[in-house]
Amino acid sequence: MKKLVTAVLMLLLVPTLSFASEENGIDTGVTAWMITSTALVLLMIPGLAMFYGGLVRSKNVLGTMMHSFAAMGVMSVLWVAVGYSMSFGENILGGWIGWNWDYFFLKGIDTTIMEEGVPEYVFSMFQGKFAL
């Protein structure tokens, strides 16, 4: 029982100790989790395609699945073109939308480290928003 209590206390204290350090470097745990969650989101596309394929007649399954994959390709191009700039640019129109011409087609992305501890180029490469 004593070992169990010690193990539980260690599990509760380890996250608080990791947040106590005040480094401006890359947080490898946050970056690894962002990459993992992005991979999980990308695995959702085939699952969604199979789900939609199960809702239609058998002769339309391939066409329905290809619609999901084509939409993924279109959205990737749109994210690179204007999505990152709209998501992480300065607020305009009362905060309804953001825009920064420096991020248009990802041209202003560099190797600076964001407040979350994630390098900006990794942040844009994996198309993820991150919030603590």
N, CA, C and O of each residue as an XYZ file, in Angstrom:
528
protein
N       0.819     -1.194      0.000
C       0.000      0.000      0.000
C       0.865      1.261      0.000
O       0.535      2.258     -0.643
N       1.980      1.196      0.735
C       2.873      2.345      0.814
C       3.498      2.648     -0.551
O       3.676      3.810     -0.917
N       3.830      1.587     -1.300
C       4.404      1.773     -2.629
C       3.383      2.386     -3.581
O       3.739      3.201     -4.433
N       2.124      2.002     -3.443
C       1.069      2.539     -4.294
C       0.876      4.030     -4.037
O       0.742      4.812     -4.978
N       0.861      4.421     -2.779
C       0.715      5.836     -2.436
C       1.905      6.635     -2.943
O       1.736      7.745     -3.448
N       3.098      6.087     -2.814
C       4.297      6.766     -3.314
C       4.235      6.924     -4.822
O       4.586      7.980     -5.348
N       3.794      5.891     -5.522
C       3.691      5.963     -6.977
C       2.669      7.005     -7.417
O       2.910      7.746     -8.370
N       1.540      7.068     -6.736
C       0.507      8.051     -7.073
C       1.013      9.466     -6.823
O       0.790     10.358     -7.642
N       1.693      9.678     -5.699
C       2.253     11.006     -5.416
C       3.289     11.415     -6.452
O       3.335     12.577     -6.856
N       4.110     10.483     -6.879
C       5.111     10.792     -7.909
C       4.442     11.172     -9.225
O       4.882     12.100     -9.904
N       3.388     10.460     -9.582
C       2.668     10.772    -10.810
C       1.996     12.134    -10.733
O       1.852     12.811    -11.751
N       1.589     12.536     -9.561
C       0.965     13.842     -9.404
C       1.982     14.970     -9.355
O       1.684     16.087     -9.778
N       3.178     14.696     -8.844
C       4.181     15.747     -8.712
C       5.025     15.954     -9.960
O       5.518     17.060    -10.181
N       5.206     14.937    -10.774
C       6.079     15.054    -11.941
C       5.587     16.115    -12.921
O       6.407     16.905    -13.387
N       4.277     16.185    -13.269
C       3.852     17.251    -14.182
C       4.060     18.645    -13.610
O       4.411     19.560    -14.354
N       3.853     18.835    -12.315
C       4.037     20.157    -11.738
C       5.505     20.552    -11.727
O       5.827     21.731    -11.872
N       6.392     19.590    -11.557
C       7.817     19.909    -11.597
C       8.258     20.286    -13.004
O       9.137     21.132    -13.169
N       7.665     19.676    -14.007
C       8.070     20.007    -15.380
C       7.592     21.392    -15.769
O       8.237     22.048    -16.587
N       6.472     21.868    -15.205
C       5.999     23.201    -15.513
C       6.752     24.261    -14.723
O       6.661     25.447    -15.039
N       7.491     23.853    -13.706
C       8.196     24.815    -12.880
C       9.417     25.403    -13.583
O       9.853     26.504    -13.246
N       9.972     24.680    -14.553
C      11.142     25.210    -15.245
C      10.722     26.318    -16.197
O       9.710     26.203    -16.888
N      11.493     27.378    -16.228
C      11.166     28.532    -17.063
C      12.185     28.646    -18.188
O      13.022     29.548    -18.195
N      12.104     27.735    -19.124
C      13.008     27.763    -20.259
C      12.270     28.301    -21.470
O      11.057     28.127    -21.585
N      12.979     28.945    -22.363
C      12.408     29.403    -23.615
C      12.804     28.490    -24.759
O      12.715     28.874    -25.925
N      13.237     27.291    -24.434
C      13.657     26.357    -25.457
C      12.485     25.557    -25.995
O      11.330     25.791    -25.639
N      12.806     24.623    -26.846
C      11.792     23.769    -27.439
C      11.329     22.758    -26.400
O      12.144     22.085    -25.769
N      10.039     22.658    -26.230
C       9.458     21.672    -25.331
C       9.220     20.402    -26.144
O       8.285     20.337    -26.941
N      10.060     19.405    -25.943
C       9.983     18.196    -26.764
C       8.702     17.420    -26.527
O       8.185     16.792    -27.451
N       8.189     17.449    -25.331
C       6.949     16.741    -25.046
C       5.768     17.338    -25.787
O       4.952     16.612    -26.355
N       5.676     18.661    -25.781
C       4.581     19.336    -26.476
C       4.705     19.118    -27.982
O       3.710     18.869    -28.662
N       5.922     19.211    -28.495
C       6.128     19.005    -29.929
C       5.798     17.576    -30.326
O       5.177     17.351    -31.365
N       6.202     16.613    -29.519
C       5.895     15.216    -29.821
C       4.396     14.957    -29.769
O       3.862     14.220    -30.599
N       3.714     15.559    -28.797
C       2.266     15.368    -28.724
C       1.562     16.014    -29.916
O       0.583     15.468    -30.426
N       2.050     17.165    -30.362
C       1.440     17.818    -31.514
C       1.599     16.953    -32.761
O       0.663     16.825    -33.551
N       2.770     16.363    -32.941
C       2.995     15.493    -34.095
C       2.118     14.247    -33.995
O       1.554     13.807    -34.997
N       2.000     13.678    -32.803
C       1.162     12.489    -32.613
C      -0.304     12.799    -32.877
O      -0.985     12.037    -33.564
N      -0.793     13.901    -32.343
C      -2.202     14.244    -32.556
C      -2.482     14.564    -34.013
O      -3.574     14.284    -34.507
N      -1.515     15.145    -34.707
C      -1.693     15.393    -36.136
C      -1.767     14.090    -36.909
O      -2.570     13.961    -37.834
N      -0.936     13.121    -36.539
C      -1.001     11.815    -37.197
C      -2.348     11.150    -36.949
O      -2.895     10.510    -37.848
N      -2.889     11.292    -35.746
C      -4.199     10.726    -35.457
C      -5.299     11.396    -36.271
O      -6.227     10.729    -36.729
N      -5.202     12.701    -36.453
C      -6.186     13.405    -37.279
C      -6.079     12.948    -38.730
O      -7.098     12.765    -39.396
N      -4.868     12.766    -39.220
C      -4.714     12.293    -40.595
C      -5.240     10.878    -40.765
O      -5.691     10.520    -41.853
N      -5.193     10.062    -39.709
C      -5.767      8.719    -39.781
C      -7.290      8.749    -39.759
O      -7.932      7.753    -40.094
N      -7.870      9.867    -39.374
C      -9.321      9.969    -39.375
C      -9.884     10.052    -40.789
O     -11.037      9.681    -41.009
N      -9.106     10.527    -41.745
C      -9.609     10.688    -43.113
C     -10.001      9.344    -43.729
O     -11.105      9.235    -44.262
N      -9.144      8.313    -43.679
C      -9.602      7.024    -44.197
C     -10.793      6.462    -43.419
O     -11.664      5.819    -44.005
N     -10.838      6.696    -42.124
C     -11.975      6.238    -41.334
C     -13.264      6.933    -41.748
O     -14.315      6.301    -41.849
N     -13.178      8.228    -41.985
C     -14.340      8.970    -42.453
C     -14.766      8.500    -43.839
O     -15.957      8.396    -44.132
N     -13.781      8.218    -44.686
C     -14.092      7.727    -46.029
C     -14.801      6.373    -45.952
O     -15.754      6.131    -46.693
N     -14.347      5.499    -45.068
C     -15.013      4.196    -44.930
C     -16.405      4.346    -44.331
O     -17.324      3.618    -44.706
N     -16.564      5.278    -43.407
C     -17.884      5.520    -42.834
C     -18.848      5.988    -43.913
O     -19.952      5.458    -44.039
N     -18.430      6.987    -44.694
C     -19.291      7.463    -45.779
C     -19.534      6.367    -46.812
O     -20.624      6.272    -47.375
N     -18.517      5.541    -47.060
C     -18.684      4.437    -48.006
C     -19.715      3.430    -47.538
O     -20.370      2.786    -48.357
N     -19.865      3.288    -46.237
C     -20.860      2.367    -45.710
C     -22.272      2.897    -45.769
O     -23.228      2.148    -45.567
N     -22.416      4.186    -46.046
C     -23.746      4.781    -46.100
C     -24.356      4.761    -47.494
O     -25.540      5.057    -47.653
N     -23.568      4.417    -48.503
C     -24.067      4.451    -49.877
C     -24.134      3.035    -50.441
O     -23.671      2.082    -49.814
N     -24.712      2.912    -51.620
C     -24.777      1.611    -52.274
C     -23.380      1.184    -52.697
O     -22.485      2.017    -52.845
N     -23.199     -0.111    -52.890
C     -21.863     -0.654    -53.144
C     -21.238     -0.112    -54.427
O     -20.013     -0.024    -54.513
N     -22.034      0.248    -55.416
C     -21.444      0.762    -56.656
C     -20.916      2.193    -56.501
O     -20.180      2.667    -57.366
N     -21.275      2.883    -55.424
C     -20.851      4.272    -55.212
C     -19.791      4.419    -54.129
O     -19.415      5.539    -53.785
N     -19.305      3.309    -53.587
C     -18.363      3.383    -52.463
C     -17.066      4.070    -52.866
O     -16.607      4.970    -52.163
N     -16.472      3.670    -53.971
C     -15.185      4.243    -54.379
C     -15.291      5.737    -54.643
O     -14.416      6.503    -54.239
N     -16.346      6.153    -55.314
C     -16.529      7.585    -55.573
C     -16.700      8.380    -54.300
O     -16.162      9.480    -54.175
N     -17.446      7.835    -53.353
C     -17.664      8.523    -52.084
C     -16.366      8.612    -51.283
O     -16.087      9.637    -50.660
N     -15.578      7.542    -51.299
C     -14.296      7.572    -50.580
C     -13.338      8.565    -51.225
O     -12.594      9.247    -50.519
N     -13.342      8.657    -52.517
C     -12.443      9.596    -53.201
C     -12.835     11.042    -52.923
O     -11.980     11.927    -52.941
N     -14.115     11.294    -52.667
C     -14.514     12.651    -52.292
C     -13.842     13.071    -50.988
O     -13.411     14.217    -50.858
N     -13.749     12.166    -50.030
C     -13.096     12.489    -48.754
C     -11.615     12.777    -48.956
O     -11.085     13.731    -48.385
N     -10.943     11.961    -49.762
C      -9.516     12.175    -49.998
C      -9.254     13.435    -50.821
O      -8.267     14.133    -50.587
N     -10.124     13.728    -51.777
C      -9.961     14.950    -52.566
C     -10.162     16.185    -51.688
O      -9.446     17.176    -51.832
N     -11.136     16.123    -50.780
C     -11.365     17.251    -49.869
C     -10.161     17.474    -48.973
O      -9.824     18.616    -48.661
N      -9.500     16.383    -48.549
C      -8.300     16.523    -47.722
C      -7.197     17.241    -48.501
O      -6.502     18.090    -47.943
N      -7.034     16.913    -49.765
C      -6.016     17.577    -50.591
C      -6.313     19.049    -50.805
O      -5.411     19.883    -50.733
N      -7.573     19.375    -51.068
C      -7.956     20.773    -51.277
C      -7.746     21.583    -50.005
O      -7.250     22.708    -50.057
N      -8.121     21.016    -48.869
C      -7.960     21.739    -47.612
C      -6.493     21.940    -47.248
O      -6.146     22.951    -46.637
N      -5.632     21.004    -47.608
C      -4.197     21.175    -47.352
C      -3.640     22.338    -48.150
O      -2.853     23.129    -47.630
N      -4.038     22.449    -49.401
C      -3.568     23.559    -50.243
C      -4.107     24.886    -49.718
O      -3.379     25.877    -49.677
N      -5.368     24.912    -49.319
C      -5.941     26.144    -48.773
C      -5.272     26.556    -47.465
O      -5.102     27.747    -47.203
N      -4.893     25.577    -46.643
C      -4.210     25.905    -45.391
C      -2.874     26.579    -45.678
O      -2.531     27.578    -45.044
N      -2.122     26.037    -46.630
C      -0.821     26.623    -46.964
C      -1.008     28.005    -47.573
O      -0.249     28.923    -47.264
N      -1.999     28.163    -48.425
C      -2.187     29.440    -49.117
C      -2.631     30.542    -48.155
O      -1.961     31.570    -48.056
N      -3.731     30.353    -47.453
C      -4.269     31.436    -46.634
C      -4.645     31.030    -45.208
O      -4.813     31.905    -44.359
N      -4.779     29.759    -44.922
C      -5.276     29.329    -43.619
C      -4.381     29.708    -42.460
O      -4.863     30.191    -41.436
N      -3.075     29.495    -42.606
C      -2.153     29.825    -41.515
C      -2.146     31.328    -41.261
O      -2.100     31.772    -40.114
N      -2.190     32.097    -42.326
C      -2.190     33.546    -42.187
C      -3.458     34.038    -41.503
O      -3.416     34.972    -40.702
N      -4.588     33.408    -41.819
C      -5.841     33.812    -41.199
C      -5.933     33.344    -39.748
O      -6.565     34.009    -38.928
N      -5.317     32.219    -39.424
C      -5.410     31.678    -38.070
C      -4.482     32.378    -37.092
O      -4.854     32.612    -35.942
N      -3.287     32.713    -37.533
C      -2.281     33.223    -36.603
C      -1.878     34.660    -36.878
O      -0.920     35.157    -36.286
N      -2.584     35.324    -37.753
C      -2.330     36.739    -37.985
C      -2.979     37.586    -36.910
O      -3.686     37.073    -36.043
N      -2.734     38.888    -36.972
C      -3.327     39.809    -36.008
C      -4.829     39.902    -36.232
O      -5.300     39.776    -37.362
N      -5.584     40.124    -35.154
C      -7.032     40.206    -35.251
C      -7.463     41.447    -36.015
O      -6.993     42.556    -35.759
N      -8.364     41.232    -36.952
C      -8.990     42.341    -37.660
C     -10.494     42.105    -37.638
O     -10.940     41.013    -37.286
N     -11.258     43.080    -37.996
C     -12.725     43.004    -38.002
C     -13.268     42.616    -36.631
O     -14.172     41.787    -36.530
N     -12.729     43.204    -35.598
C     -13.236     42.961    -34.254
C     -12.920     41.586    -33.707
O     -13.612     41.113    -32.805
N     -11.892     40.928    -34.228
C     -11.506     39.620    -33.740
C     -12.176     38.465    -34.458
O     -11.958     37.310    -34.092
N     -12.984     38.743    -35.469
C     -13.648     37.677    -36.204
C     -12.702     36.932    -37.120
O     -12.925     35.760    -37.424
N     -11.672     37.581    -37.553
C     -10.734     36.966    -38.486
C      -9.363     37.585    -38.246
O      -9.258     38.710    -37.758
N      -8.343     36.864    -38.583
C      -6.989     37.385    -38.460
C      -6.320     37.412    -39.827
O      -6.718     36.696    -40.745
N      -5.310     38.241    -39.942
C      -4.575     38.272    -41.198
C      -3.197     38.852    -40.967
O      -3.021     39.806    -40.210
N      -2.219     38.256    -41.637
C      -0.851     38.763    -41.618
C      -0.224     38.419    -42.957
O      -0.050     37.245    -43.284
N       0.118     39.449    -43.737
C       0.694     39.207    -45.061
C       2.035     38.492    -44.977
O       2.464     37.878    -45.954
N       2.704     38.558    -43.832
C       3.985     37.865    -43.689
C       3.820     36.347    -43.737
O       4.763     35.639    -44.089
N       2.644     35.842    -43.389
C       2.408     34.397    -43.377
C       1.716     33.895    -44.640
O       1.436     32.700    -44.745
N       1.436     34.765    -45.592
C       0.766     34.366    -46.827
C       1.636     33.356    -47.572
O       2.800     33.644    -47.854
N       1.106     32.198    -47.891
C       1.829     31.069    -48.486
C       3.028     30.650    -47.622
O       4.031     30.159    -48.140
N       2.916     30.846    -46.318
C       3.926     30.444    -45.330
C       5.293     31.072    -45.582
O       6.314     30.491    -45.215
N       5.328     32.251    -46.203
C       6.627     32.835    -46.541
C       7.347     33.453    -45.345
O       8.568     33.605    -45.392
N       6.632     33.815    -44.270
C       7.284     34.446    -43.132
C       7.594     33.492    -42.001
O       7.965     33.932    -40.913
N       7.453     32.203    -42.225
C       7.704     31.217    -41.177
C       9.209     31.037    -41.031
O       9.917     30.842    -42.019
N       9.692     31.105    -39.797
C      11.121     30.921    -39.550
C      11.318     29.935    -38.405
O      10.397     29.207    -38.037
N      12.494     29.919    -37.859
C      12.819     28.924    -36.829
C      12.640     29.463    -35.410
O      13.177     28.887    -34.465
N      11.897     30.553    -35.246
C      11.684     31.067    -33.896
C      10.808     30.105    -33.107
O      10.036     29.330    -33.672
N      10.945     30.174    -31.805
C      10.192     29.291    -30.916
C       9.034     30.089    -30.340
O       9.219     31.179    -29.798
N       7.839     29.528    -30.465
C       6.640     30.210    -29.990
C       6.535     30.099    -28.469
O       7.304     29.369    -27.842
N       5.596     30.813    -27.887
C       5.425     30.811    -26.431
C       5.119     29.419    -25.895
O       5.466     29.109    -24.755
N       4.477     28.576    -26.697
C       4.100     27.241    -26.252
C       5.277     26.279    -26.222
O       5.139     25.160    -25.726
N       6.424     26.682    -26.736
C       7.595     25.820    -26.758
C       7.704     24.998    -28.027
O       8.477     24.041    -28.084
N       6.938     25.363    -29.043
C       6.942     24.640    -30.311
C       7.586     25.536    -31.359
O       7.230     26.711    -31.453
N       8.523     25.017    -32.150
C       9.092     25.829    -33.222
C       8.015     26.214    -34.234
O       7.132     25.413    -34.542
N       8.090     27.420    -34.740
C       7.043     27.916    -35.633
C       6.958     27.112    -36.928
O       5.862     26.906    -37.448
N       8.083     26.657    -37.453
C       8.026     25.893    -38.694
C       7.377     24.530    -38.480
O       6.721     24.027    -39.393
N       7.533     23.912    -37.310
C       6.835     22.655    -37.017
C       5.357     22.937    -36.830
O       4.508     22.142    -37.232
N       5.053     24.066    -36.222
C       3.669     24.456    -35.983
C       2.922     24.580    -37.297
O       1.782     24.129    -37.407
N       3.550     25.185    -38.295
C       2.877     25.369    -39.577
C       2.909     24.100    -40.412
O       1.980     23.843    -41.178
N       3.964     23.301    -40.277
C       4.107     22.105    -41.095
C       3.022     21.098    -40.780
O       2.517     20.432    -41.683
N       2.655     20.975    -39.521
C       1.674     19.983    -39.134
C       0.273     20.545    -39.024
O      -0.621     19.865    -38.521
N       0.058     21.758    -39.476
C      -1.259     22.359    -39.624
C      -2.045     22.340    -38.339
O      -3.263     22.164    -38.375
N      -1.394     22.515    -37.195
C      -2.120     22.394    -35.947
C      -2.247     23.688    -35.207
O      -1.356     24.538    -35.241
N      -3.356     23.830    -34.541
C      -3.492     24.925    -33.578
C      -3.136     24.333    -32.230
O      -3.382     23.155    -31.973
N      -2.566     25.143    -31.387
C      -2.159     24.643    -30.079
C      -2.584     25.632    -29.024
O      -2.330     26.830    -29.147
N      -3.217     25.148    -28.010
C      -3.614     26.005    -26.904
C      -3.337     25.295    -25.590
O      -3.615     24.104    -25.451
N      -2.804     26.007    -24.654
C      -2.570     25.424    -23.332
C      -3.780     25.595    -22.461
O      -3.775     25.167    -21.306
